[in-house]
Amino acid sequence: MLTLVTGTTGQVGRRFVPRLLAQARGEERIRVLVRDTARGEPFADLGAEVVVGDLRDTDTLGKAVAGVDAVVNVAASFRGVPDEEAWAVNRDAAVALGRAAQAAGVRRFVQVSTGIVYGLGRGRPLTEEDESLPGGPMWGAYGESKAAAERELLAMDGLDVRVARLPFVYGEGDPHLAQSLMWAKNWAAAQRLQMGHHADVAQGLLRILHAPGIAGRIYNIADDAPVTAVELHQLNGVEIPAELYTRTDPDPWYIITATDRIRRELGYRPLYPSVYAARDAGAL
């Protein structure tokens, strides 16, 4: 089995690929797509094949998927990029990769997406059966482009597509936890953020990649304990702004996701059920 992984130099990809390589057995091989040779060297040192090029280049896609059995598309463009770039990477490049994989006879395609595609809350934890409802403070080109990519990939005939919807990912030196204050400082005190440690995101992706008979299925990956704005400040050792306590959460169930499906069907159990478990284990 030869598996191609894109987005390998991002926060998720750079932590997922070493785990994928570590659990490879026998003749299983891993190929990574990177923009330049230097970025690929750490993965080559671990035993990965490296293809250099841009995900948005047709010739690169042909080389990347040649002989591949499975694809894990981790590539994403979101924070601080122009809308047109978000659409180009998150939808257009993802769909082009899916078509290239389809043409090359790739058997399995894991699309890494986001819980943001749900949009507005439903007054309960969001399930994979919930449709996208545009709205909410973080909706925009990122969420819309990811939702569009999901729809187009899942509609491709003959390609076994599985979708993983991620929460706010943290841990193992990832600066996301500190960056969460960019939003949390403007939230209500009890407003919550659904989280997931990198170890558990990798676990979920590996289960989705390897499980038989789940073509067309969508899975939420997350831990068990969404964290409030107050807790995010405490975890970062930052003083809690008094104005947090004067605000009201406009949507208490915004991007709070259920993990019943991945637990029941794929045996997922978070190694770090909460950010506090990760902190106490020294895994932040």
C-alpha positions in Angstrom: 0.0 0.0 0.0 1.3 3.4 -1.0 -0.3 6.4 0.8 0.1 10.0 -0.4 -0.2 12.7 2.2 -0.6 16.4 1.4 -0.3 19.4 3.7 2.6 17.7 5.5 4.3 20.9 6.6 1.2 22.3 8.4 0.6 21.9 12.1 -1.5 18.7 11.6 0.4 17.2 8.7 3.9 17.5 10.3 2.6 15.5 13.3 0.5 13.0 11.5 3.1 11.8 9.0 5.6 10.5 11.5 2.8 8.5 13.2 1.7 7.2 9.8 5.3 6.1 9.1 5.8 4.6 12.5 2.8 2.3 12.1 3.6 1.2 8.5 4.2 -2.5 8.2 5.8 -4.7 5.5 5.7 -3.1 2.1 3.5 -0.1 3.2 5.0 3.1 1.9 4.3 6.8 2.5 4.7 9.6 0.0 4.5 13.3 0.9 3.9 16.3 -1.3 5.9 19.4 -0.4 6.5 22.7 -2.1 10.3 22.5 -1.9 13.0 19.9 -1.3 14.1 21.4 2.1 10.6 21.0 3.5 10.7 17.3 2.5 14.0 16.4 4.1 12.7 15.7 7.6 10.1 13.3 6.1 12.7 11.7 3.8 14.9 11.1 6.8 12.0 9.2 8.4 11.6 7.0 5.3 9.0 8.8 3.3 9.1 9.3 -0.5 9.0 13.0 -1.4 7.3 14.7 -4.4 8.1 18.4 -4.8 5.5 20.7 -6.3 2.4 22.7 -5.7 -0.9 21.1 -5.0 -2.5 23.5 -7.5 -0.3 22.3 -10.4 -1.8 19.7 -12.6 1.5 18.1 -13.6 2.4 17.8 -9.9 -0.8 16.1 -9.1 -0.1 13.5 -11.8 3.3 12.7 -10.3 2.0 12.7 -6.8 -0.8 10.2 -7.3 1.0 7.8 -9.7 0.9 4.3 -8.2 -0.9 5.5 -5.1 -3.4 3.3 -3.3 -4.7 5.9 -0.8 -4.6 9.7 -0.3 -4.9 11.7 2.9 -5.5 15.3 1.9 -4.5 17.4 4.9 -3.7 20.5 2.9 -5.7 23.6 3.9 -5.4 27.4 3.7 -7.3 29.4 6.3 -5.9 31.9 8.8 -5.2 35.3 7.4 -5.3 34.4 3.7 -7.4 36.1 1.0 -10.7 34.5 0.2 -9.6 33.6 -3.3 -6.6 31.6 -1.9 -8.9 29.8 0.5 -11.1 28.7 -2.3 -8.2 27.8 -4.6 -6.6 25.5 -2.0 -9.5 24.2 0.1 -11.9 23.5 -2.8 -10.3 23.7 -6.2 -7.1 21.9 -5.4 -8.8 19.3 -3.2 -11.3 18.5 -6.0 -8.5 18.5 -8.6 -6.6 16.1 -6.4 -9.7 13.9 -6.1 -10.1 13.8 -9.9 -6.4 13.0 -10.4 -6.7 10.2 -7.8 -9.9 8.9 -9.5 -8.1 8.8 -12.9 -5.1 7.1 -11.4 -7.2 4.3 -9.9 -6.6 5.3 -6.2 -8.8 3.2 -4.1 -9.2 5.4 -1.0 -9.3 9.2 -0.3 -9.5 10.8 3.1 -10.5 14.4 3.0 -9.5 16.3 6.1 -12.1 18.9 6.8 -13.3 21.0 9.8 -16.2 21.2 12.2 -16.6 24.8 11.0 -18.6 23.4 8.0 -21.6 22.9 10.3 -22.1 26.6 10.7 -24.7 27.5 13.2 -25.4 25.3 16.2 -28.5 23.1 16.7 -29.0 23.4 20.5 -27.1 20.1 20.9 -23.8 18.5 19.9 -23.5 18.5 16.1 -23.6 15.1 14.3 -22.4 14.1 10.9 -26.0 14.0 9.6 -26.4 17.8 10.2 -26.2 19.9 7.1 -24.1 23.0 6.8 -25.9 26.1 8.0 -23.8 29.2 7.0 -23.4 31.6 9.9 -21.5 32.1 13.1 -18.4 34.1 14.0 -15.9 31.8 12.2 -17.9 31.1 9.0 -16.5 32.5 5.8 -14.3 31.4 2.9 -12.6 28.7 5.0 -15.7 27.0 6.1 -17.6 27.5 2.8 -14.7 26.2 0.7 -14.2 23.1 2.9 -17.9 22.3 2.8 -17.9 22.7 -1.0 -14.9 20.4 -1.3 -16.6 17.7 0.8 -19.7 17.8 -1.4 -17.8 17.6 -4.7 -15.5 14.8 -3.5 -18.3 12.7 -2.0 -20.1 12.9 -5.3 -17.3 11.4 -7.4 -18.1 8.0 -8.8 -15.8 5.2 -8.2 -13.7 6.9 -5.5 -13.9 5.7 -1.9 -14.0 9.1 -0.1 -14.1 9.4 3.7 -14.3 12.8 5.5 -12.7 13.7 8.8 -14.0 16.8 10.5 -11.5 18.2 12.9 -12.0 20.4 16.0 -9.5 23.1 17.2 -6.3 21.1 17.3 -3.5 21.7 19.9 -0.6 20.0 21.7 3.0 19.0 21.1 4.3 22.5 20.9 1.6 23.7 18.4 1.1 27.4 18.9 -2.7 27.1 18.4 -3.4 27.1 22.1 -1.8 30.5 22.6 -3.4 31.7 19.3 -6.8 30.8 20.6 -6.8 34.0 22.6 -7.1 36.0 19.4 -10.8 34.9 19.5 -11.3 34.0 23.1 -10.5 37.5 24.3 -13.6 38.7 22.5 -15.9 35.9 23.7 -18.3 35.5 26.6 -16.8 33.9 29.7 -18.6 30.6 29.2 -18.3 30.4 25.4 -16.8 27.1 24.5 -14.2 25.7 22.0 -14.3 22.1 20.9 -10.7 20.7 21.0 -8.6 17.7 20.0 -5.0 16.8 20.7 -2.7 16.1 17.8 -2.3 12.5 19.1 -6.1 12.0 18.9 -6.4 13.7 15.5 -3.7 11.3 14.2 -5.5 8.4 15.8 -8.8 9.3 14.2 -7.2 9.8 10.8 -5.4 6.5 10.9 -8.7 4.7 11.8 -10.6 6.5 9.0 -7.8 5.7 6.5 -7.5 2.0 7.3 -11.1 1.0 8.1 -12.8 -1.2 5.4 -16.3 -0.5 4.1 -16.8 3.1 5.1 -16.9 4.8 1.7 -18.9 8.0 1.9 -18.8 8.2 5.7 -18.1 11.4 7.6 -16.6 11.4 11.1 -16.1 14.0 13.7 -12.9 13.9 15.7 -12.7 15.6 19.0 -12.0 15.2 22.7 -14.7 14.9 25.4 -14.4 18.4 27.1 -14.9 21.7 25.2 -13.1 24.5 27.0 -14.5 27.9 27.9 -12.9 31.3 27.1 -12.1 31.7 30.8 -10.2 28.3 30.8 -8.3 29.3 27.6 -7.0 32.3 29.4 -6.1 30.3 32.5 -4.3 27.6 30.4 -2.3 30.3 28.7 -1.4 32.0 32.1 -3.1 35.2 31.0 -5.3 37.5 33.0 -9.0 37.1 32.3 -10.4 40.3 30.8 -13.3 41.6 33.0 -15.4 42.3 29.9 -15.7 38.5 29.2 -18.2 38.4 32.1 -20.4 41.1 30.6 -21.0 39.3 27.3 -23.5 36.6 26.3 -22.6 33.6 24.1 -24.7 34.1 20.9 -24.7 30.3 20.1 -23.7 28.0 22.9 -23.6 24.9 20.6 -21.5 26.5 17.8 -19.1 23.8 16.5 -19.6 21.6 19.5 -19.5 18.1 17.9 -20.6 14.6 18.9 -18.1 11.7 18.5 -20.6 8.9 18.9 -20.1 7.7 15.3 -16.3 7.4 15.3 -16.5 5.7 18.7 -19.1 3.2 17.7 -17.9 2.4 14.2 -14.1 2.8 14.4 -13.3 2.2 18.1 -12.0 5.8 18.7 -11.3 6.8 22.3 -9.3 10.0 22.9 -5.9 9.4 24.5 -6.3 12.9 26.0 -10.0 13.3 26.9 -9.4 16.9 27.9 -6.8 19.6 27.5 -6.2 19.1 31.3 -5.3 15.5 30.7 -2.8 16.6 28.1 -1.4 19.3 30.3 -0.9 16.9 33.2 0.8 14.4 30.9 3.2 17.2 29.6 1.8 16.9 26.1 0.9 20.6 25.5 
